[in-house]
Every structure is written in C-alpha cells, then in structure tokens.
Amino acid sequence: MKGHMRVLLTLVFAGFAVARPSSYAVWAADSAIARGQGNGLDSRGNAIVSYEHGEFQWGLRQLFEKTGNTTYFDYIKNGVDNIVFPNGTVHGSYQTGPTFLYLLEKTGQAKYRTAADIFRGQLNSHPRTAQGQFWHKLKYPNQGWLDGVYMGEIFYADYTKRFQPTNTTAWADITQQFTLMFQNTIQNATAPNNTGLLYHGYDFSHHTVWASPDRGHSPEVWDRALGWYSMALVDALEIIPQSNPGYQSILTILKTLIPRIKDAADPTSGVWWLVITQPGRAKNYFESSGSAMFVYSMLKALRLGYIQDTADGSMLKAARKAYDYMTQNWVVQNSDGTMNWLNTVIVGSLDTTGDFNYYVSQTVDVNDLKGLAAFLLASLEIERL
C-alpha cells in the first residue's frame, strides 16, 4: 500500500505547473519538483536515502520559510516519508538527518525523532582513524574526504544542539572533524600549484595509490569537495552556539578559506575550474556545482558576519560576478517553463587514482541535483541582498 501511495504522490508533484518566476530560487525548486527530483525515490520508484536529496531539502526548507508556500514543505515531508517507516526506522545517508529534525520540530511526529536517534546512534559505532576522524565510508578505511564533513557533521551538530546541548564531548568531536580534515588536507606553501586550499581527502594509513608521503593527502583540489566543506562550515556555524569553544576554531578555518576561494576563481568568468589546482589546463573546465556552492558559502558568510568584506566590497562583487555567469551560461529555459541546470559533473571519487585525468574524464550532466540544489541555495542568498 505504501508503494502505491508513493507513486500517487509522485504523480501529483510531477503534475506541478511551472511558469518562469522572477526568483531563480523558486524557478530552480519548482523545476526540480516538476521532474520529481529529490523526493526520496530513485528512477525506478524505490526508496533511496541520498545526501543530494538532503541538500535539496535544506534549500526547500529555506524557501518554505521565505515564501510560506506549503508546496515546498509538503514535498519535503513526502520525500522523507518515502524513506522513513511509521516506526521511524530508516537507512542511509546522514545528510537527510537535518530534515528529520526539521520535520520533528514542525509536526511533532515521533517517527522523525526515532529516525534521528537511529542516525545519531550510528555515529557512535562508525569507524575512525587513530586521530579520531570518521572514515568517509566503510569501504574506504582510514580515509577522510571533504564531502563527508557536509554529509555528517551538520546533522551531528543540529542533533547535539537540540537534544544534548551540554554534551561537551560531542561538541569537541564535531569541532575535531572539521579541524582534522583541515590539517590533513591543507596545501602547504611549497606545494606545486599552491592555492592554499584543501585537497579532496587523505588516507591516514598512507595505503592508497594517491596518498602523499607526508600526510597521505590526495593530489588535487577538486571544486565540489571543497564546496561541500565550505558549505558545511557556514551551516555549522549557524548551529553551534557562539559560546562553544569549537565555534572559534571553525570560524578561523572559514576566515582562512573564503578569501582563498575567492582568489582561486577564474579572473575572466568569475567561476571556478573543476580541478582548481590546474587552471586553464587542457580538458579542465568551469564546473557548476562547486561554483554555486562557493557563491552560497561566500554570501552566507558575509550575511551572518562570519567574514568582513574589504573596503571596496570585493567579496560581494566576486560572488555577484560568479552568480551572473551561472545564470547566463548554465541556466536554460525549457518549452514547458522549467529550467535546466548545466555543467555539473556527476561524480568525483578517490576510489581510483584521484588525479587530474580522473576528474576530467567524469561525465557532465544536466539537472544533476548536487548542482541544481547548490544553485537554489546560492539563489536564496543572492535574493537576500
């Protein structure tokens, strides 16, 4: 019966009419909803827990709070109810976890607390490096990837704030996840193609083929991995109390990285290369998901006062320039009124060589939700200005 209800609700949302709105945030969200994206189901209609669905739901939450349009709240709830059974059992990615907490707050339904408790319990048993960094996944022992901080620590922080605000051990652990990742992946000043930014990940055991001799880091700065980490920084700072000792540690990392991210943008287009450490190299290209993530992170950091702009407003100007390029080059209107989002690389992983040739050989997609959701978030920040 639940399967039939899933299909019925999906068809209802698939019939959602889209007209070209003045807000890019609304247009992006409405287009994704019309296509049935980010609804807790895969292309075959089976339940799937996905971090990119969680990213999209994070944007829909903000859009609902901004507009009051219950279509967005209903879509969030429908998507989560596709993966959470009535008793609260659930499987999969932690990045959906913040949505459980949000729906618990809005509806009071116990199943969302149960689902959140299950995810929180999984953190207690998740393997770590000897330093205490969560493994990215079980199949990547002793590896920490920038992506994983976004997938896990936002939920970890939100849960702790709501239910365990005096748990100093948890707060210290959350801070540690950010700082260990930063320390083990930051480019040294003497590194080739130095940007002062963060490599995609590291292997504490140094066993993988790409691990560097010093800290075991991967060889390149990949834009989306850094984008996930930068979004995690600004989102975590919004959750963690300023009185918490870890707040300043995370803020310091953000203040270090955001100006360097700005400086790493292509000076002509204003957006970022897929492989940031190889600007202009043949086969490298401007990639849309990482660029949107950087714009979101820069603008949110400015809005909430985490960083101060220069006297001439160079940070805001850089974000606007990048956003203008995105809307002019990566947004295309369809005949049915929806928009397409272009130039998002489908995947980037460290399960092979992790080198330049690997990254540039991956498929580029249209309407990949990792990029479209990031554009939604960036648009929400632009529209706050």
VENNOR-V999484 format. One record per pair of residues at least 12 apart in sequence whose C-alpha atoms are under 7 Angstrom apart, sorted by the first residue. I is the first residue (numbers start at 1). J is the second residue. D is the distance in Angstrom with one decimal. If there is no record, write none. Layout:
i = [I	I]
j = [J	J]
d = [D	D]
This chain:
i = [6	10	13	13	13	14	14	14	14	15	16	18	18	18	18	19	20	24	25	25	25	27	28	28	28	29	31	31	38	38	39	39	39	40	40	40	40	40	47	47	48	49	49	49	49	50	51	51	51	51	52	52	54	54	55	56	57	57	59	59	59	60	61	86	87	88	88	88	88	89	90	94	94	94	94	95	95	95	97	97	97	98	98	100	100	100	101	101	128	129	129	133	133	136	142	142	142	143	143	143	144	144	144	144	145	145	145	146	146	146	146	146	146	146	147	147	147	149	149	150	150	150	153	154	154	154	157	157	157	157	158	172	175	175	178	182	184	184	184	185	185	185	185	185	186	186	187	193	195	195	196	197	197	198	198	199	199	199	199	199	199	200	200	200	200	200	200	201	201	202	202	202	203	203	204	209	210	210	218	219	219	220	220	220	220	221	221	221	222	222	222	223	223	223	223	223	224	224	227	227	227	230	231	231	233	233	234	234	234	251	255	258	262	269	269	270	270	270	271	271	271	272	272	272	273	273	273	274	274	275	283	284	287	287	287	288	288	288	289	289	289	289	292	292	292	293	293	295	295	295	296	296	296	298	299	299	300	330	330	340	340	341	341	341	342	342	342	343	343	343	344	344	344	344	344	345	345	345	345	346	346	346	346	346	347]
j = [82	36	33	34	36	33	34	35	36	34	34	30	31	337	338	337	337	379	376	379	380	339	339	372	376	376	338	339	53	56	53	78	79	53	79	80	82	83	82	83	83	83	91	92	93	93	93	95	96	151	369	370	95	96	373	373	76	99	373	376	377	72	73	111	111	111	112	114	115	115	115	119	151	152	155	151	152	155	116	119	155	155	158	112	115	116	113	116	142	142	204	177	180	148	203	204	205	202	203	204	181	201	202	203	200	201	202	181	200	201	225	226	228	229	225	228	229	229	232	228	229	232	174	232	235	236	174	236	239	240	239	246	246	250	250	198	202	215	217	198	199	201	202	217	198	199	199	277	264	277	260	257	260	221	226	217	218	219	220	221	222	218	220	221	222	225	226	217	218	216	217	218	216	217	216	353	353	354	354	354	355	275	277	355	356	275	276	277	274	275	276	273	274	275	276	290	289	290	290	293	294	297	293	297	250	254	297	300	301	306	307	298	318	322	325	318	321	322	286	291	322	286	287	291	285	286	287	286	287	356	360	360	343	344	345	343	344	371	344	370	371	374	374	375	378	374	378	319	323	378	377	378	381	319	319	381	381	342	343	366	367	366	367	372	365	366	367	364	365	366	364	365	366	368	371	362	363	364	365	362	363	364	365	368	362]
d = [6.6	6.5	6.4	6.2	6.7	6.7	4.7	5.8	5.6	6.4	5.3	6.3	6.7	5.5	5.9	5.0	5.6	6.0	4.8	5.0	5.7	6.9	6.7	6.9	5.9	6.7	4.8	6.0	4.4	6.4	6.9	6.9	4.0	6.9	4.5	6.2	5.5	6.1	6.0	5.6	6.6	6.6	6.7	5.1	5.8	5.8	5.8	5.0	6.1	6.4	6.3	5.4	5.3	4.4	6.3	4.8	5.9	6.9	6.7	6.3	5.5	5.7	6.8	6.1	5.6	4.1	6.1	4.9	4.8	5.7	6.0	6.5	5.7	5.3	6.6	4.5	6.0	6.4	6.0	7.0	5.5	5.1	6.8	5.1	6.8	6.0	6.9	6.7	6.7	5.1	6.7	5.7	6.6	5.7	5.7	5.5	6.1	5.6	4.3	6.2	6.9	5.5	5.5	6.6	6.0	4.1	6.5	6.9	5.9	5.8	5.4	6.5	6.8	5.5	5.2	5.4	6.3	6.3	6.7	5.7	6.0	4.8	6.3	6.6	6.9	5.7	6.8	6.8	6.7	6.6	6.2	6.5	5.3	6.8	6.9	7.0	6.6	6.0	6.8	5.0	5.0	6.2	6.5	5.8	4.4	6.4	6.9	5.5	6.9	6.9	6.7	6.6	6.8	6.0	6.6	6.6	5.9	6.7	5.5	4.4	6.9	6.1	6.6	5.6	5.8	5.7	7.0	5.7	5.6	5.1	3.9	5.7	5.0	6.2	5.9	6.5	5.7	6.3	6.4	6.7	6.0	6.8	6.1	6.3	6.9	5.9	5.5	5.6	6.1	4.9	6.1	6.9	5.3	6.1	6.2	5.0	6.3	4.2	5.1	5.0	5.7	6.0	6.6	5.4	6.7	6.4	6.3	6.8	6.2	6.9	6.1	6.6	6.8	6.9	6.5	6.6	5.6	4.6	6.6	5.7	5.0	5.6	6.5	5.6	5.4	4.4	5.9	5.8	5.1	6.9	6.3	6.1	5.8	5.9	7.0	5.4	5.2	6.3	5.5	6.4	3.9	6.2	5.4	5.2	5.9	5.4	6.9	5.3	7.0	5.8	6.0	4.2	6.3	6.8	6.9	6.1	6.5	4.7	6.7	6.6	5.8	5.7	4.8	6.1	6.7	4.8	6.3	5.7	6.1	6.5	5.4	5.5	6.8	6.2	5.7	6.6	5.8	4.2	6.0	6.9	5.9	5.8	6.0	6.8	6.7]
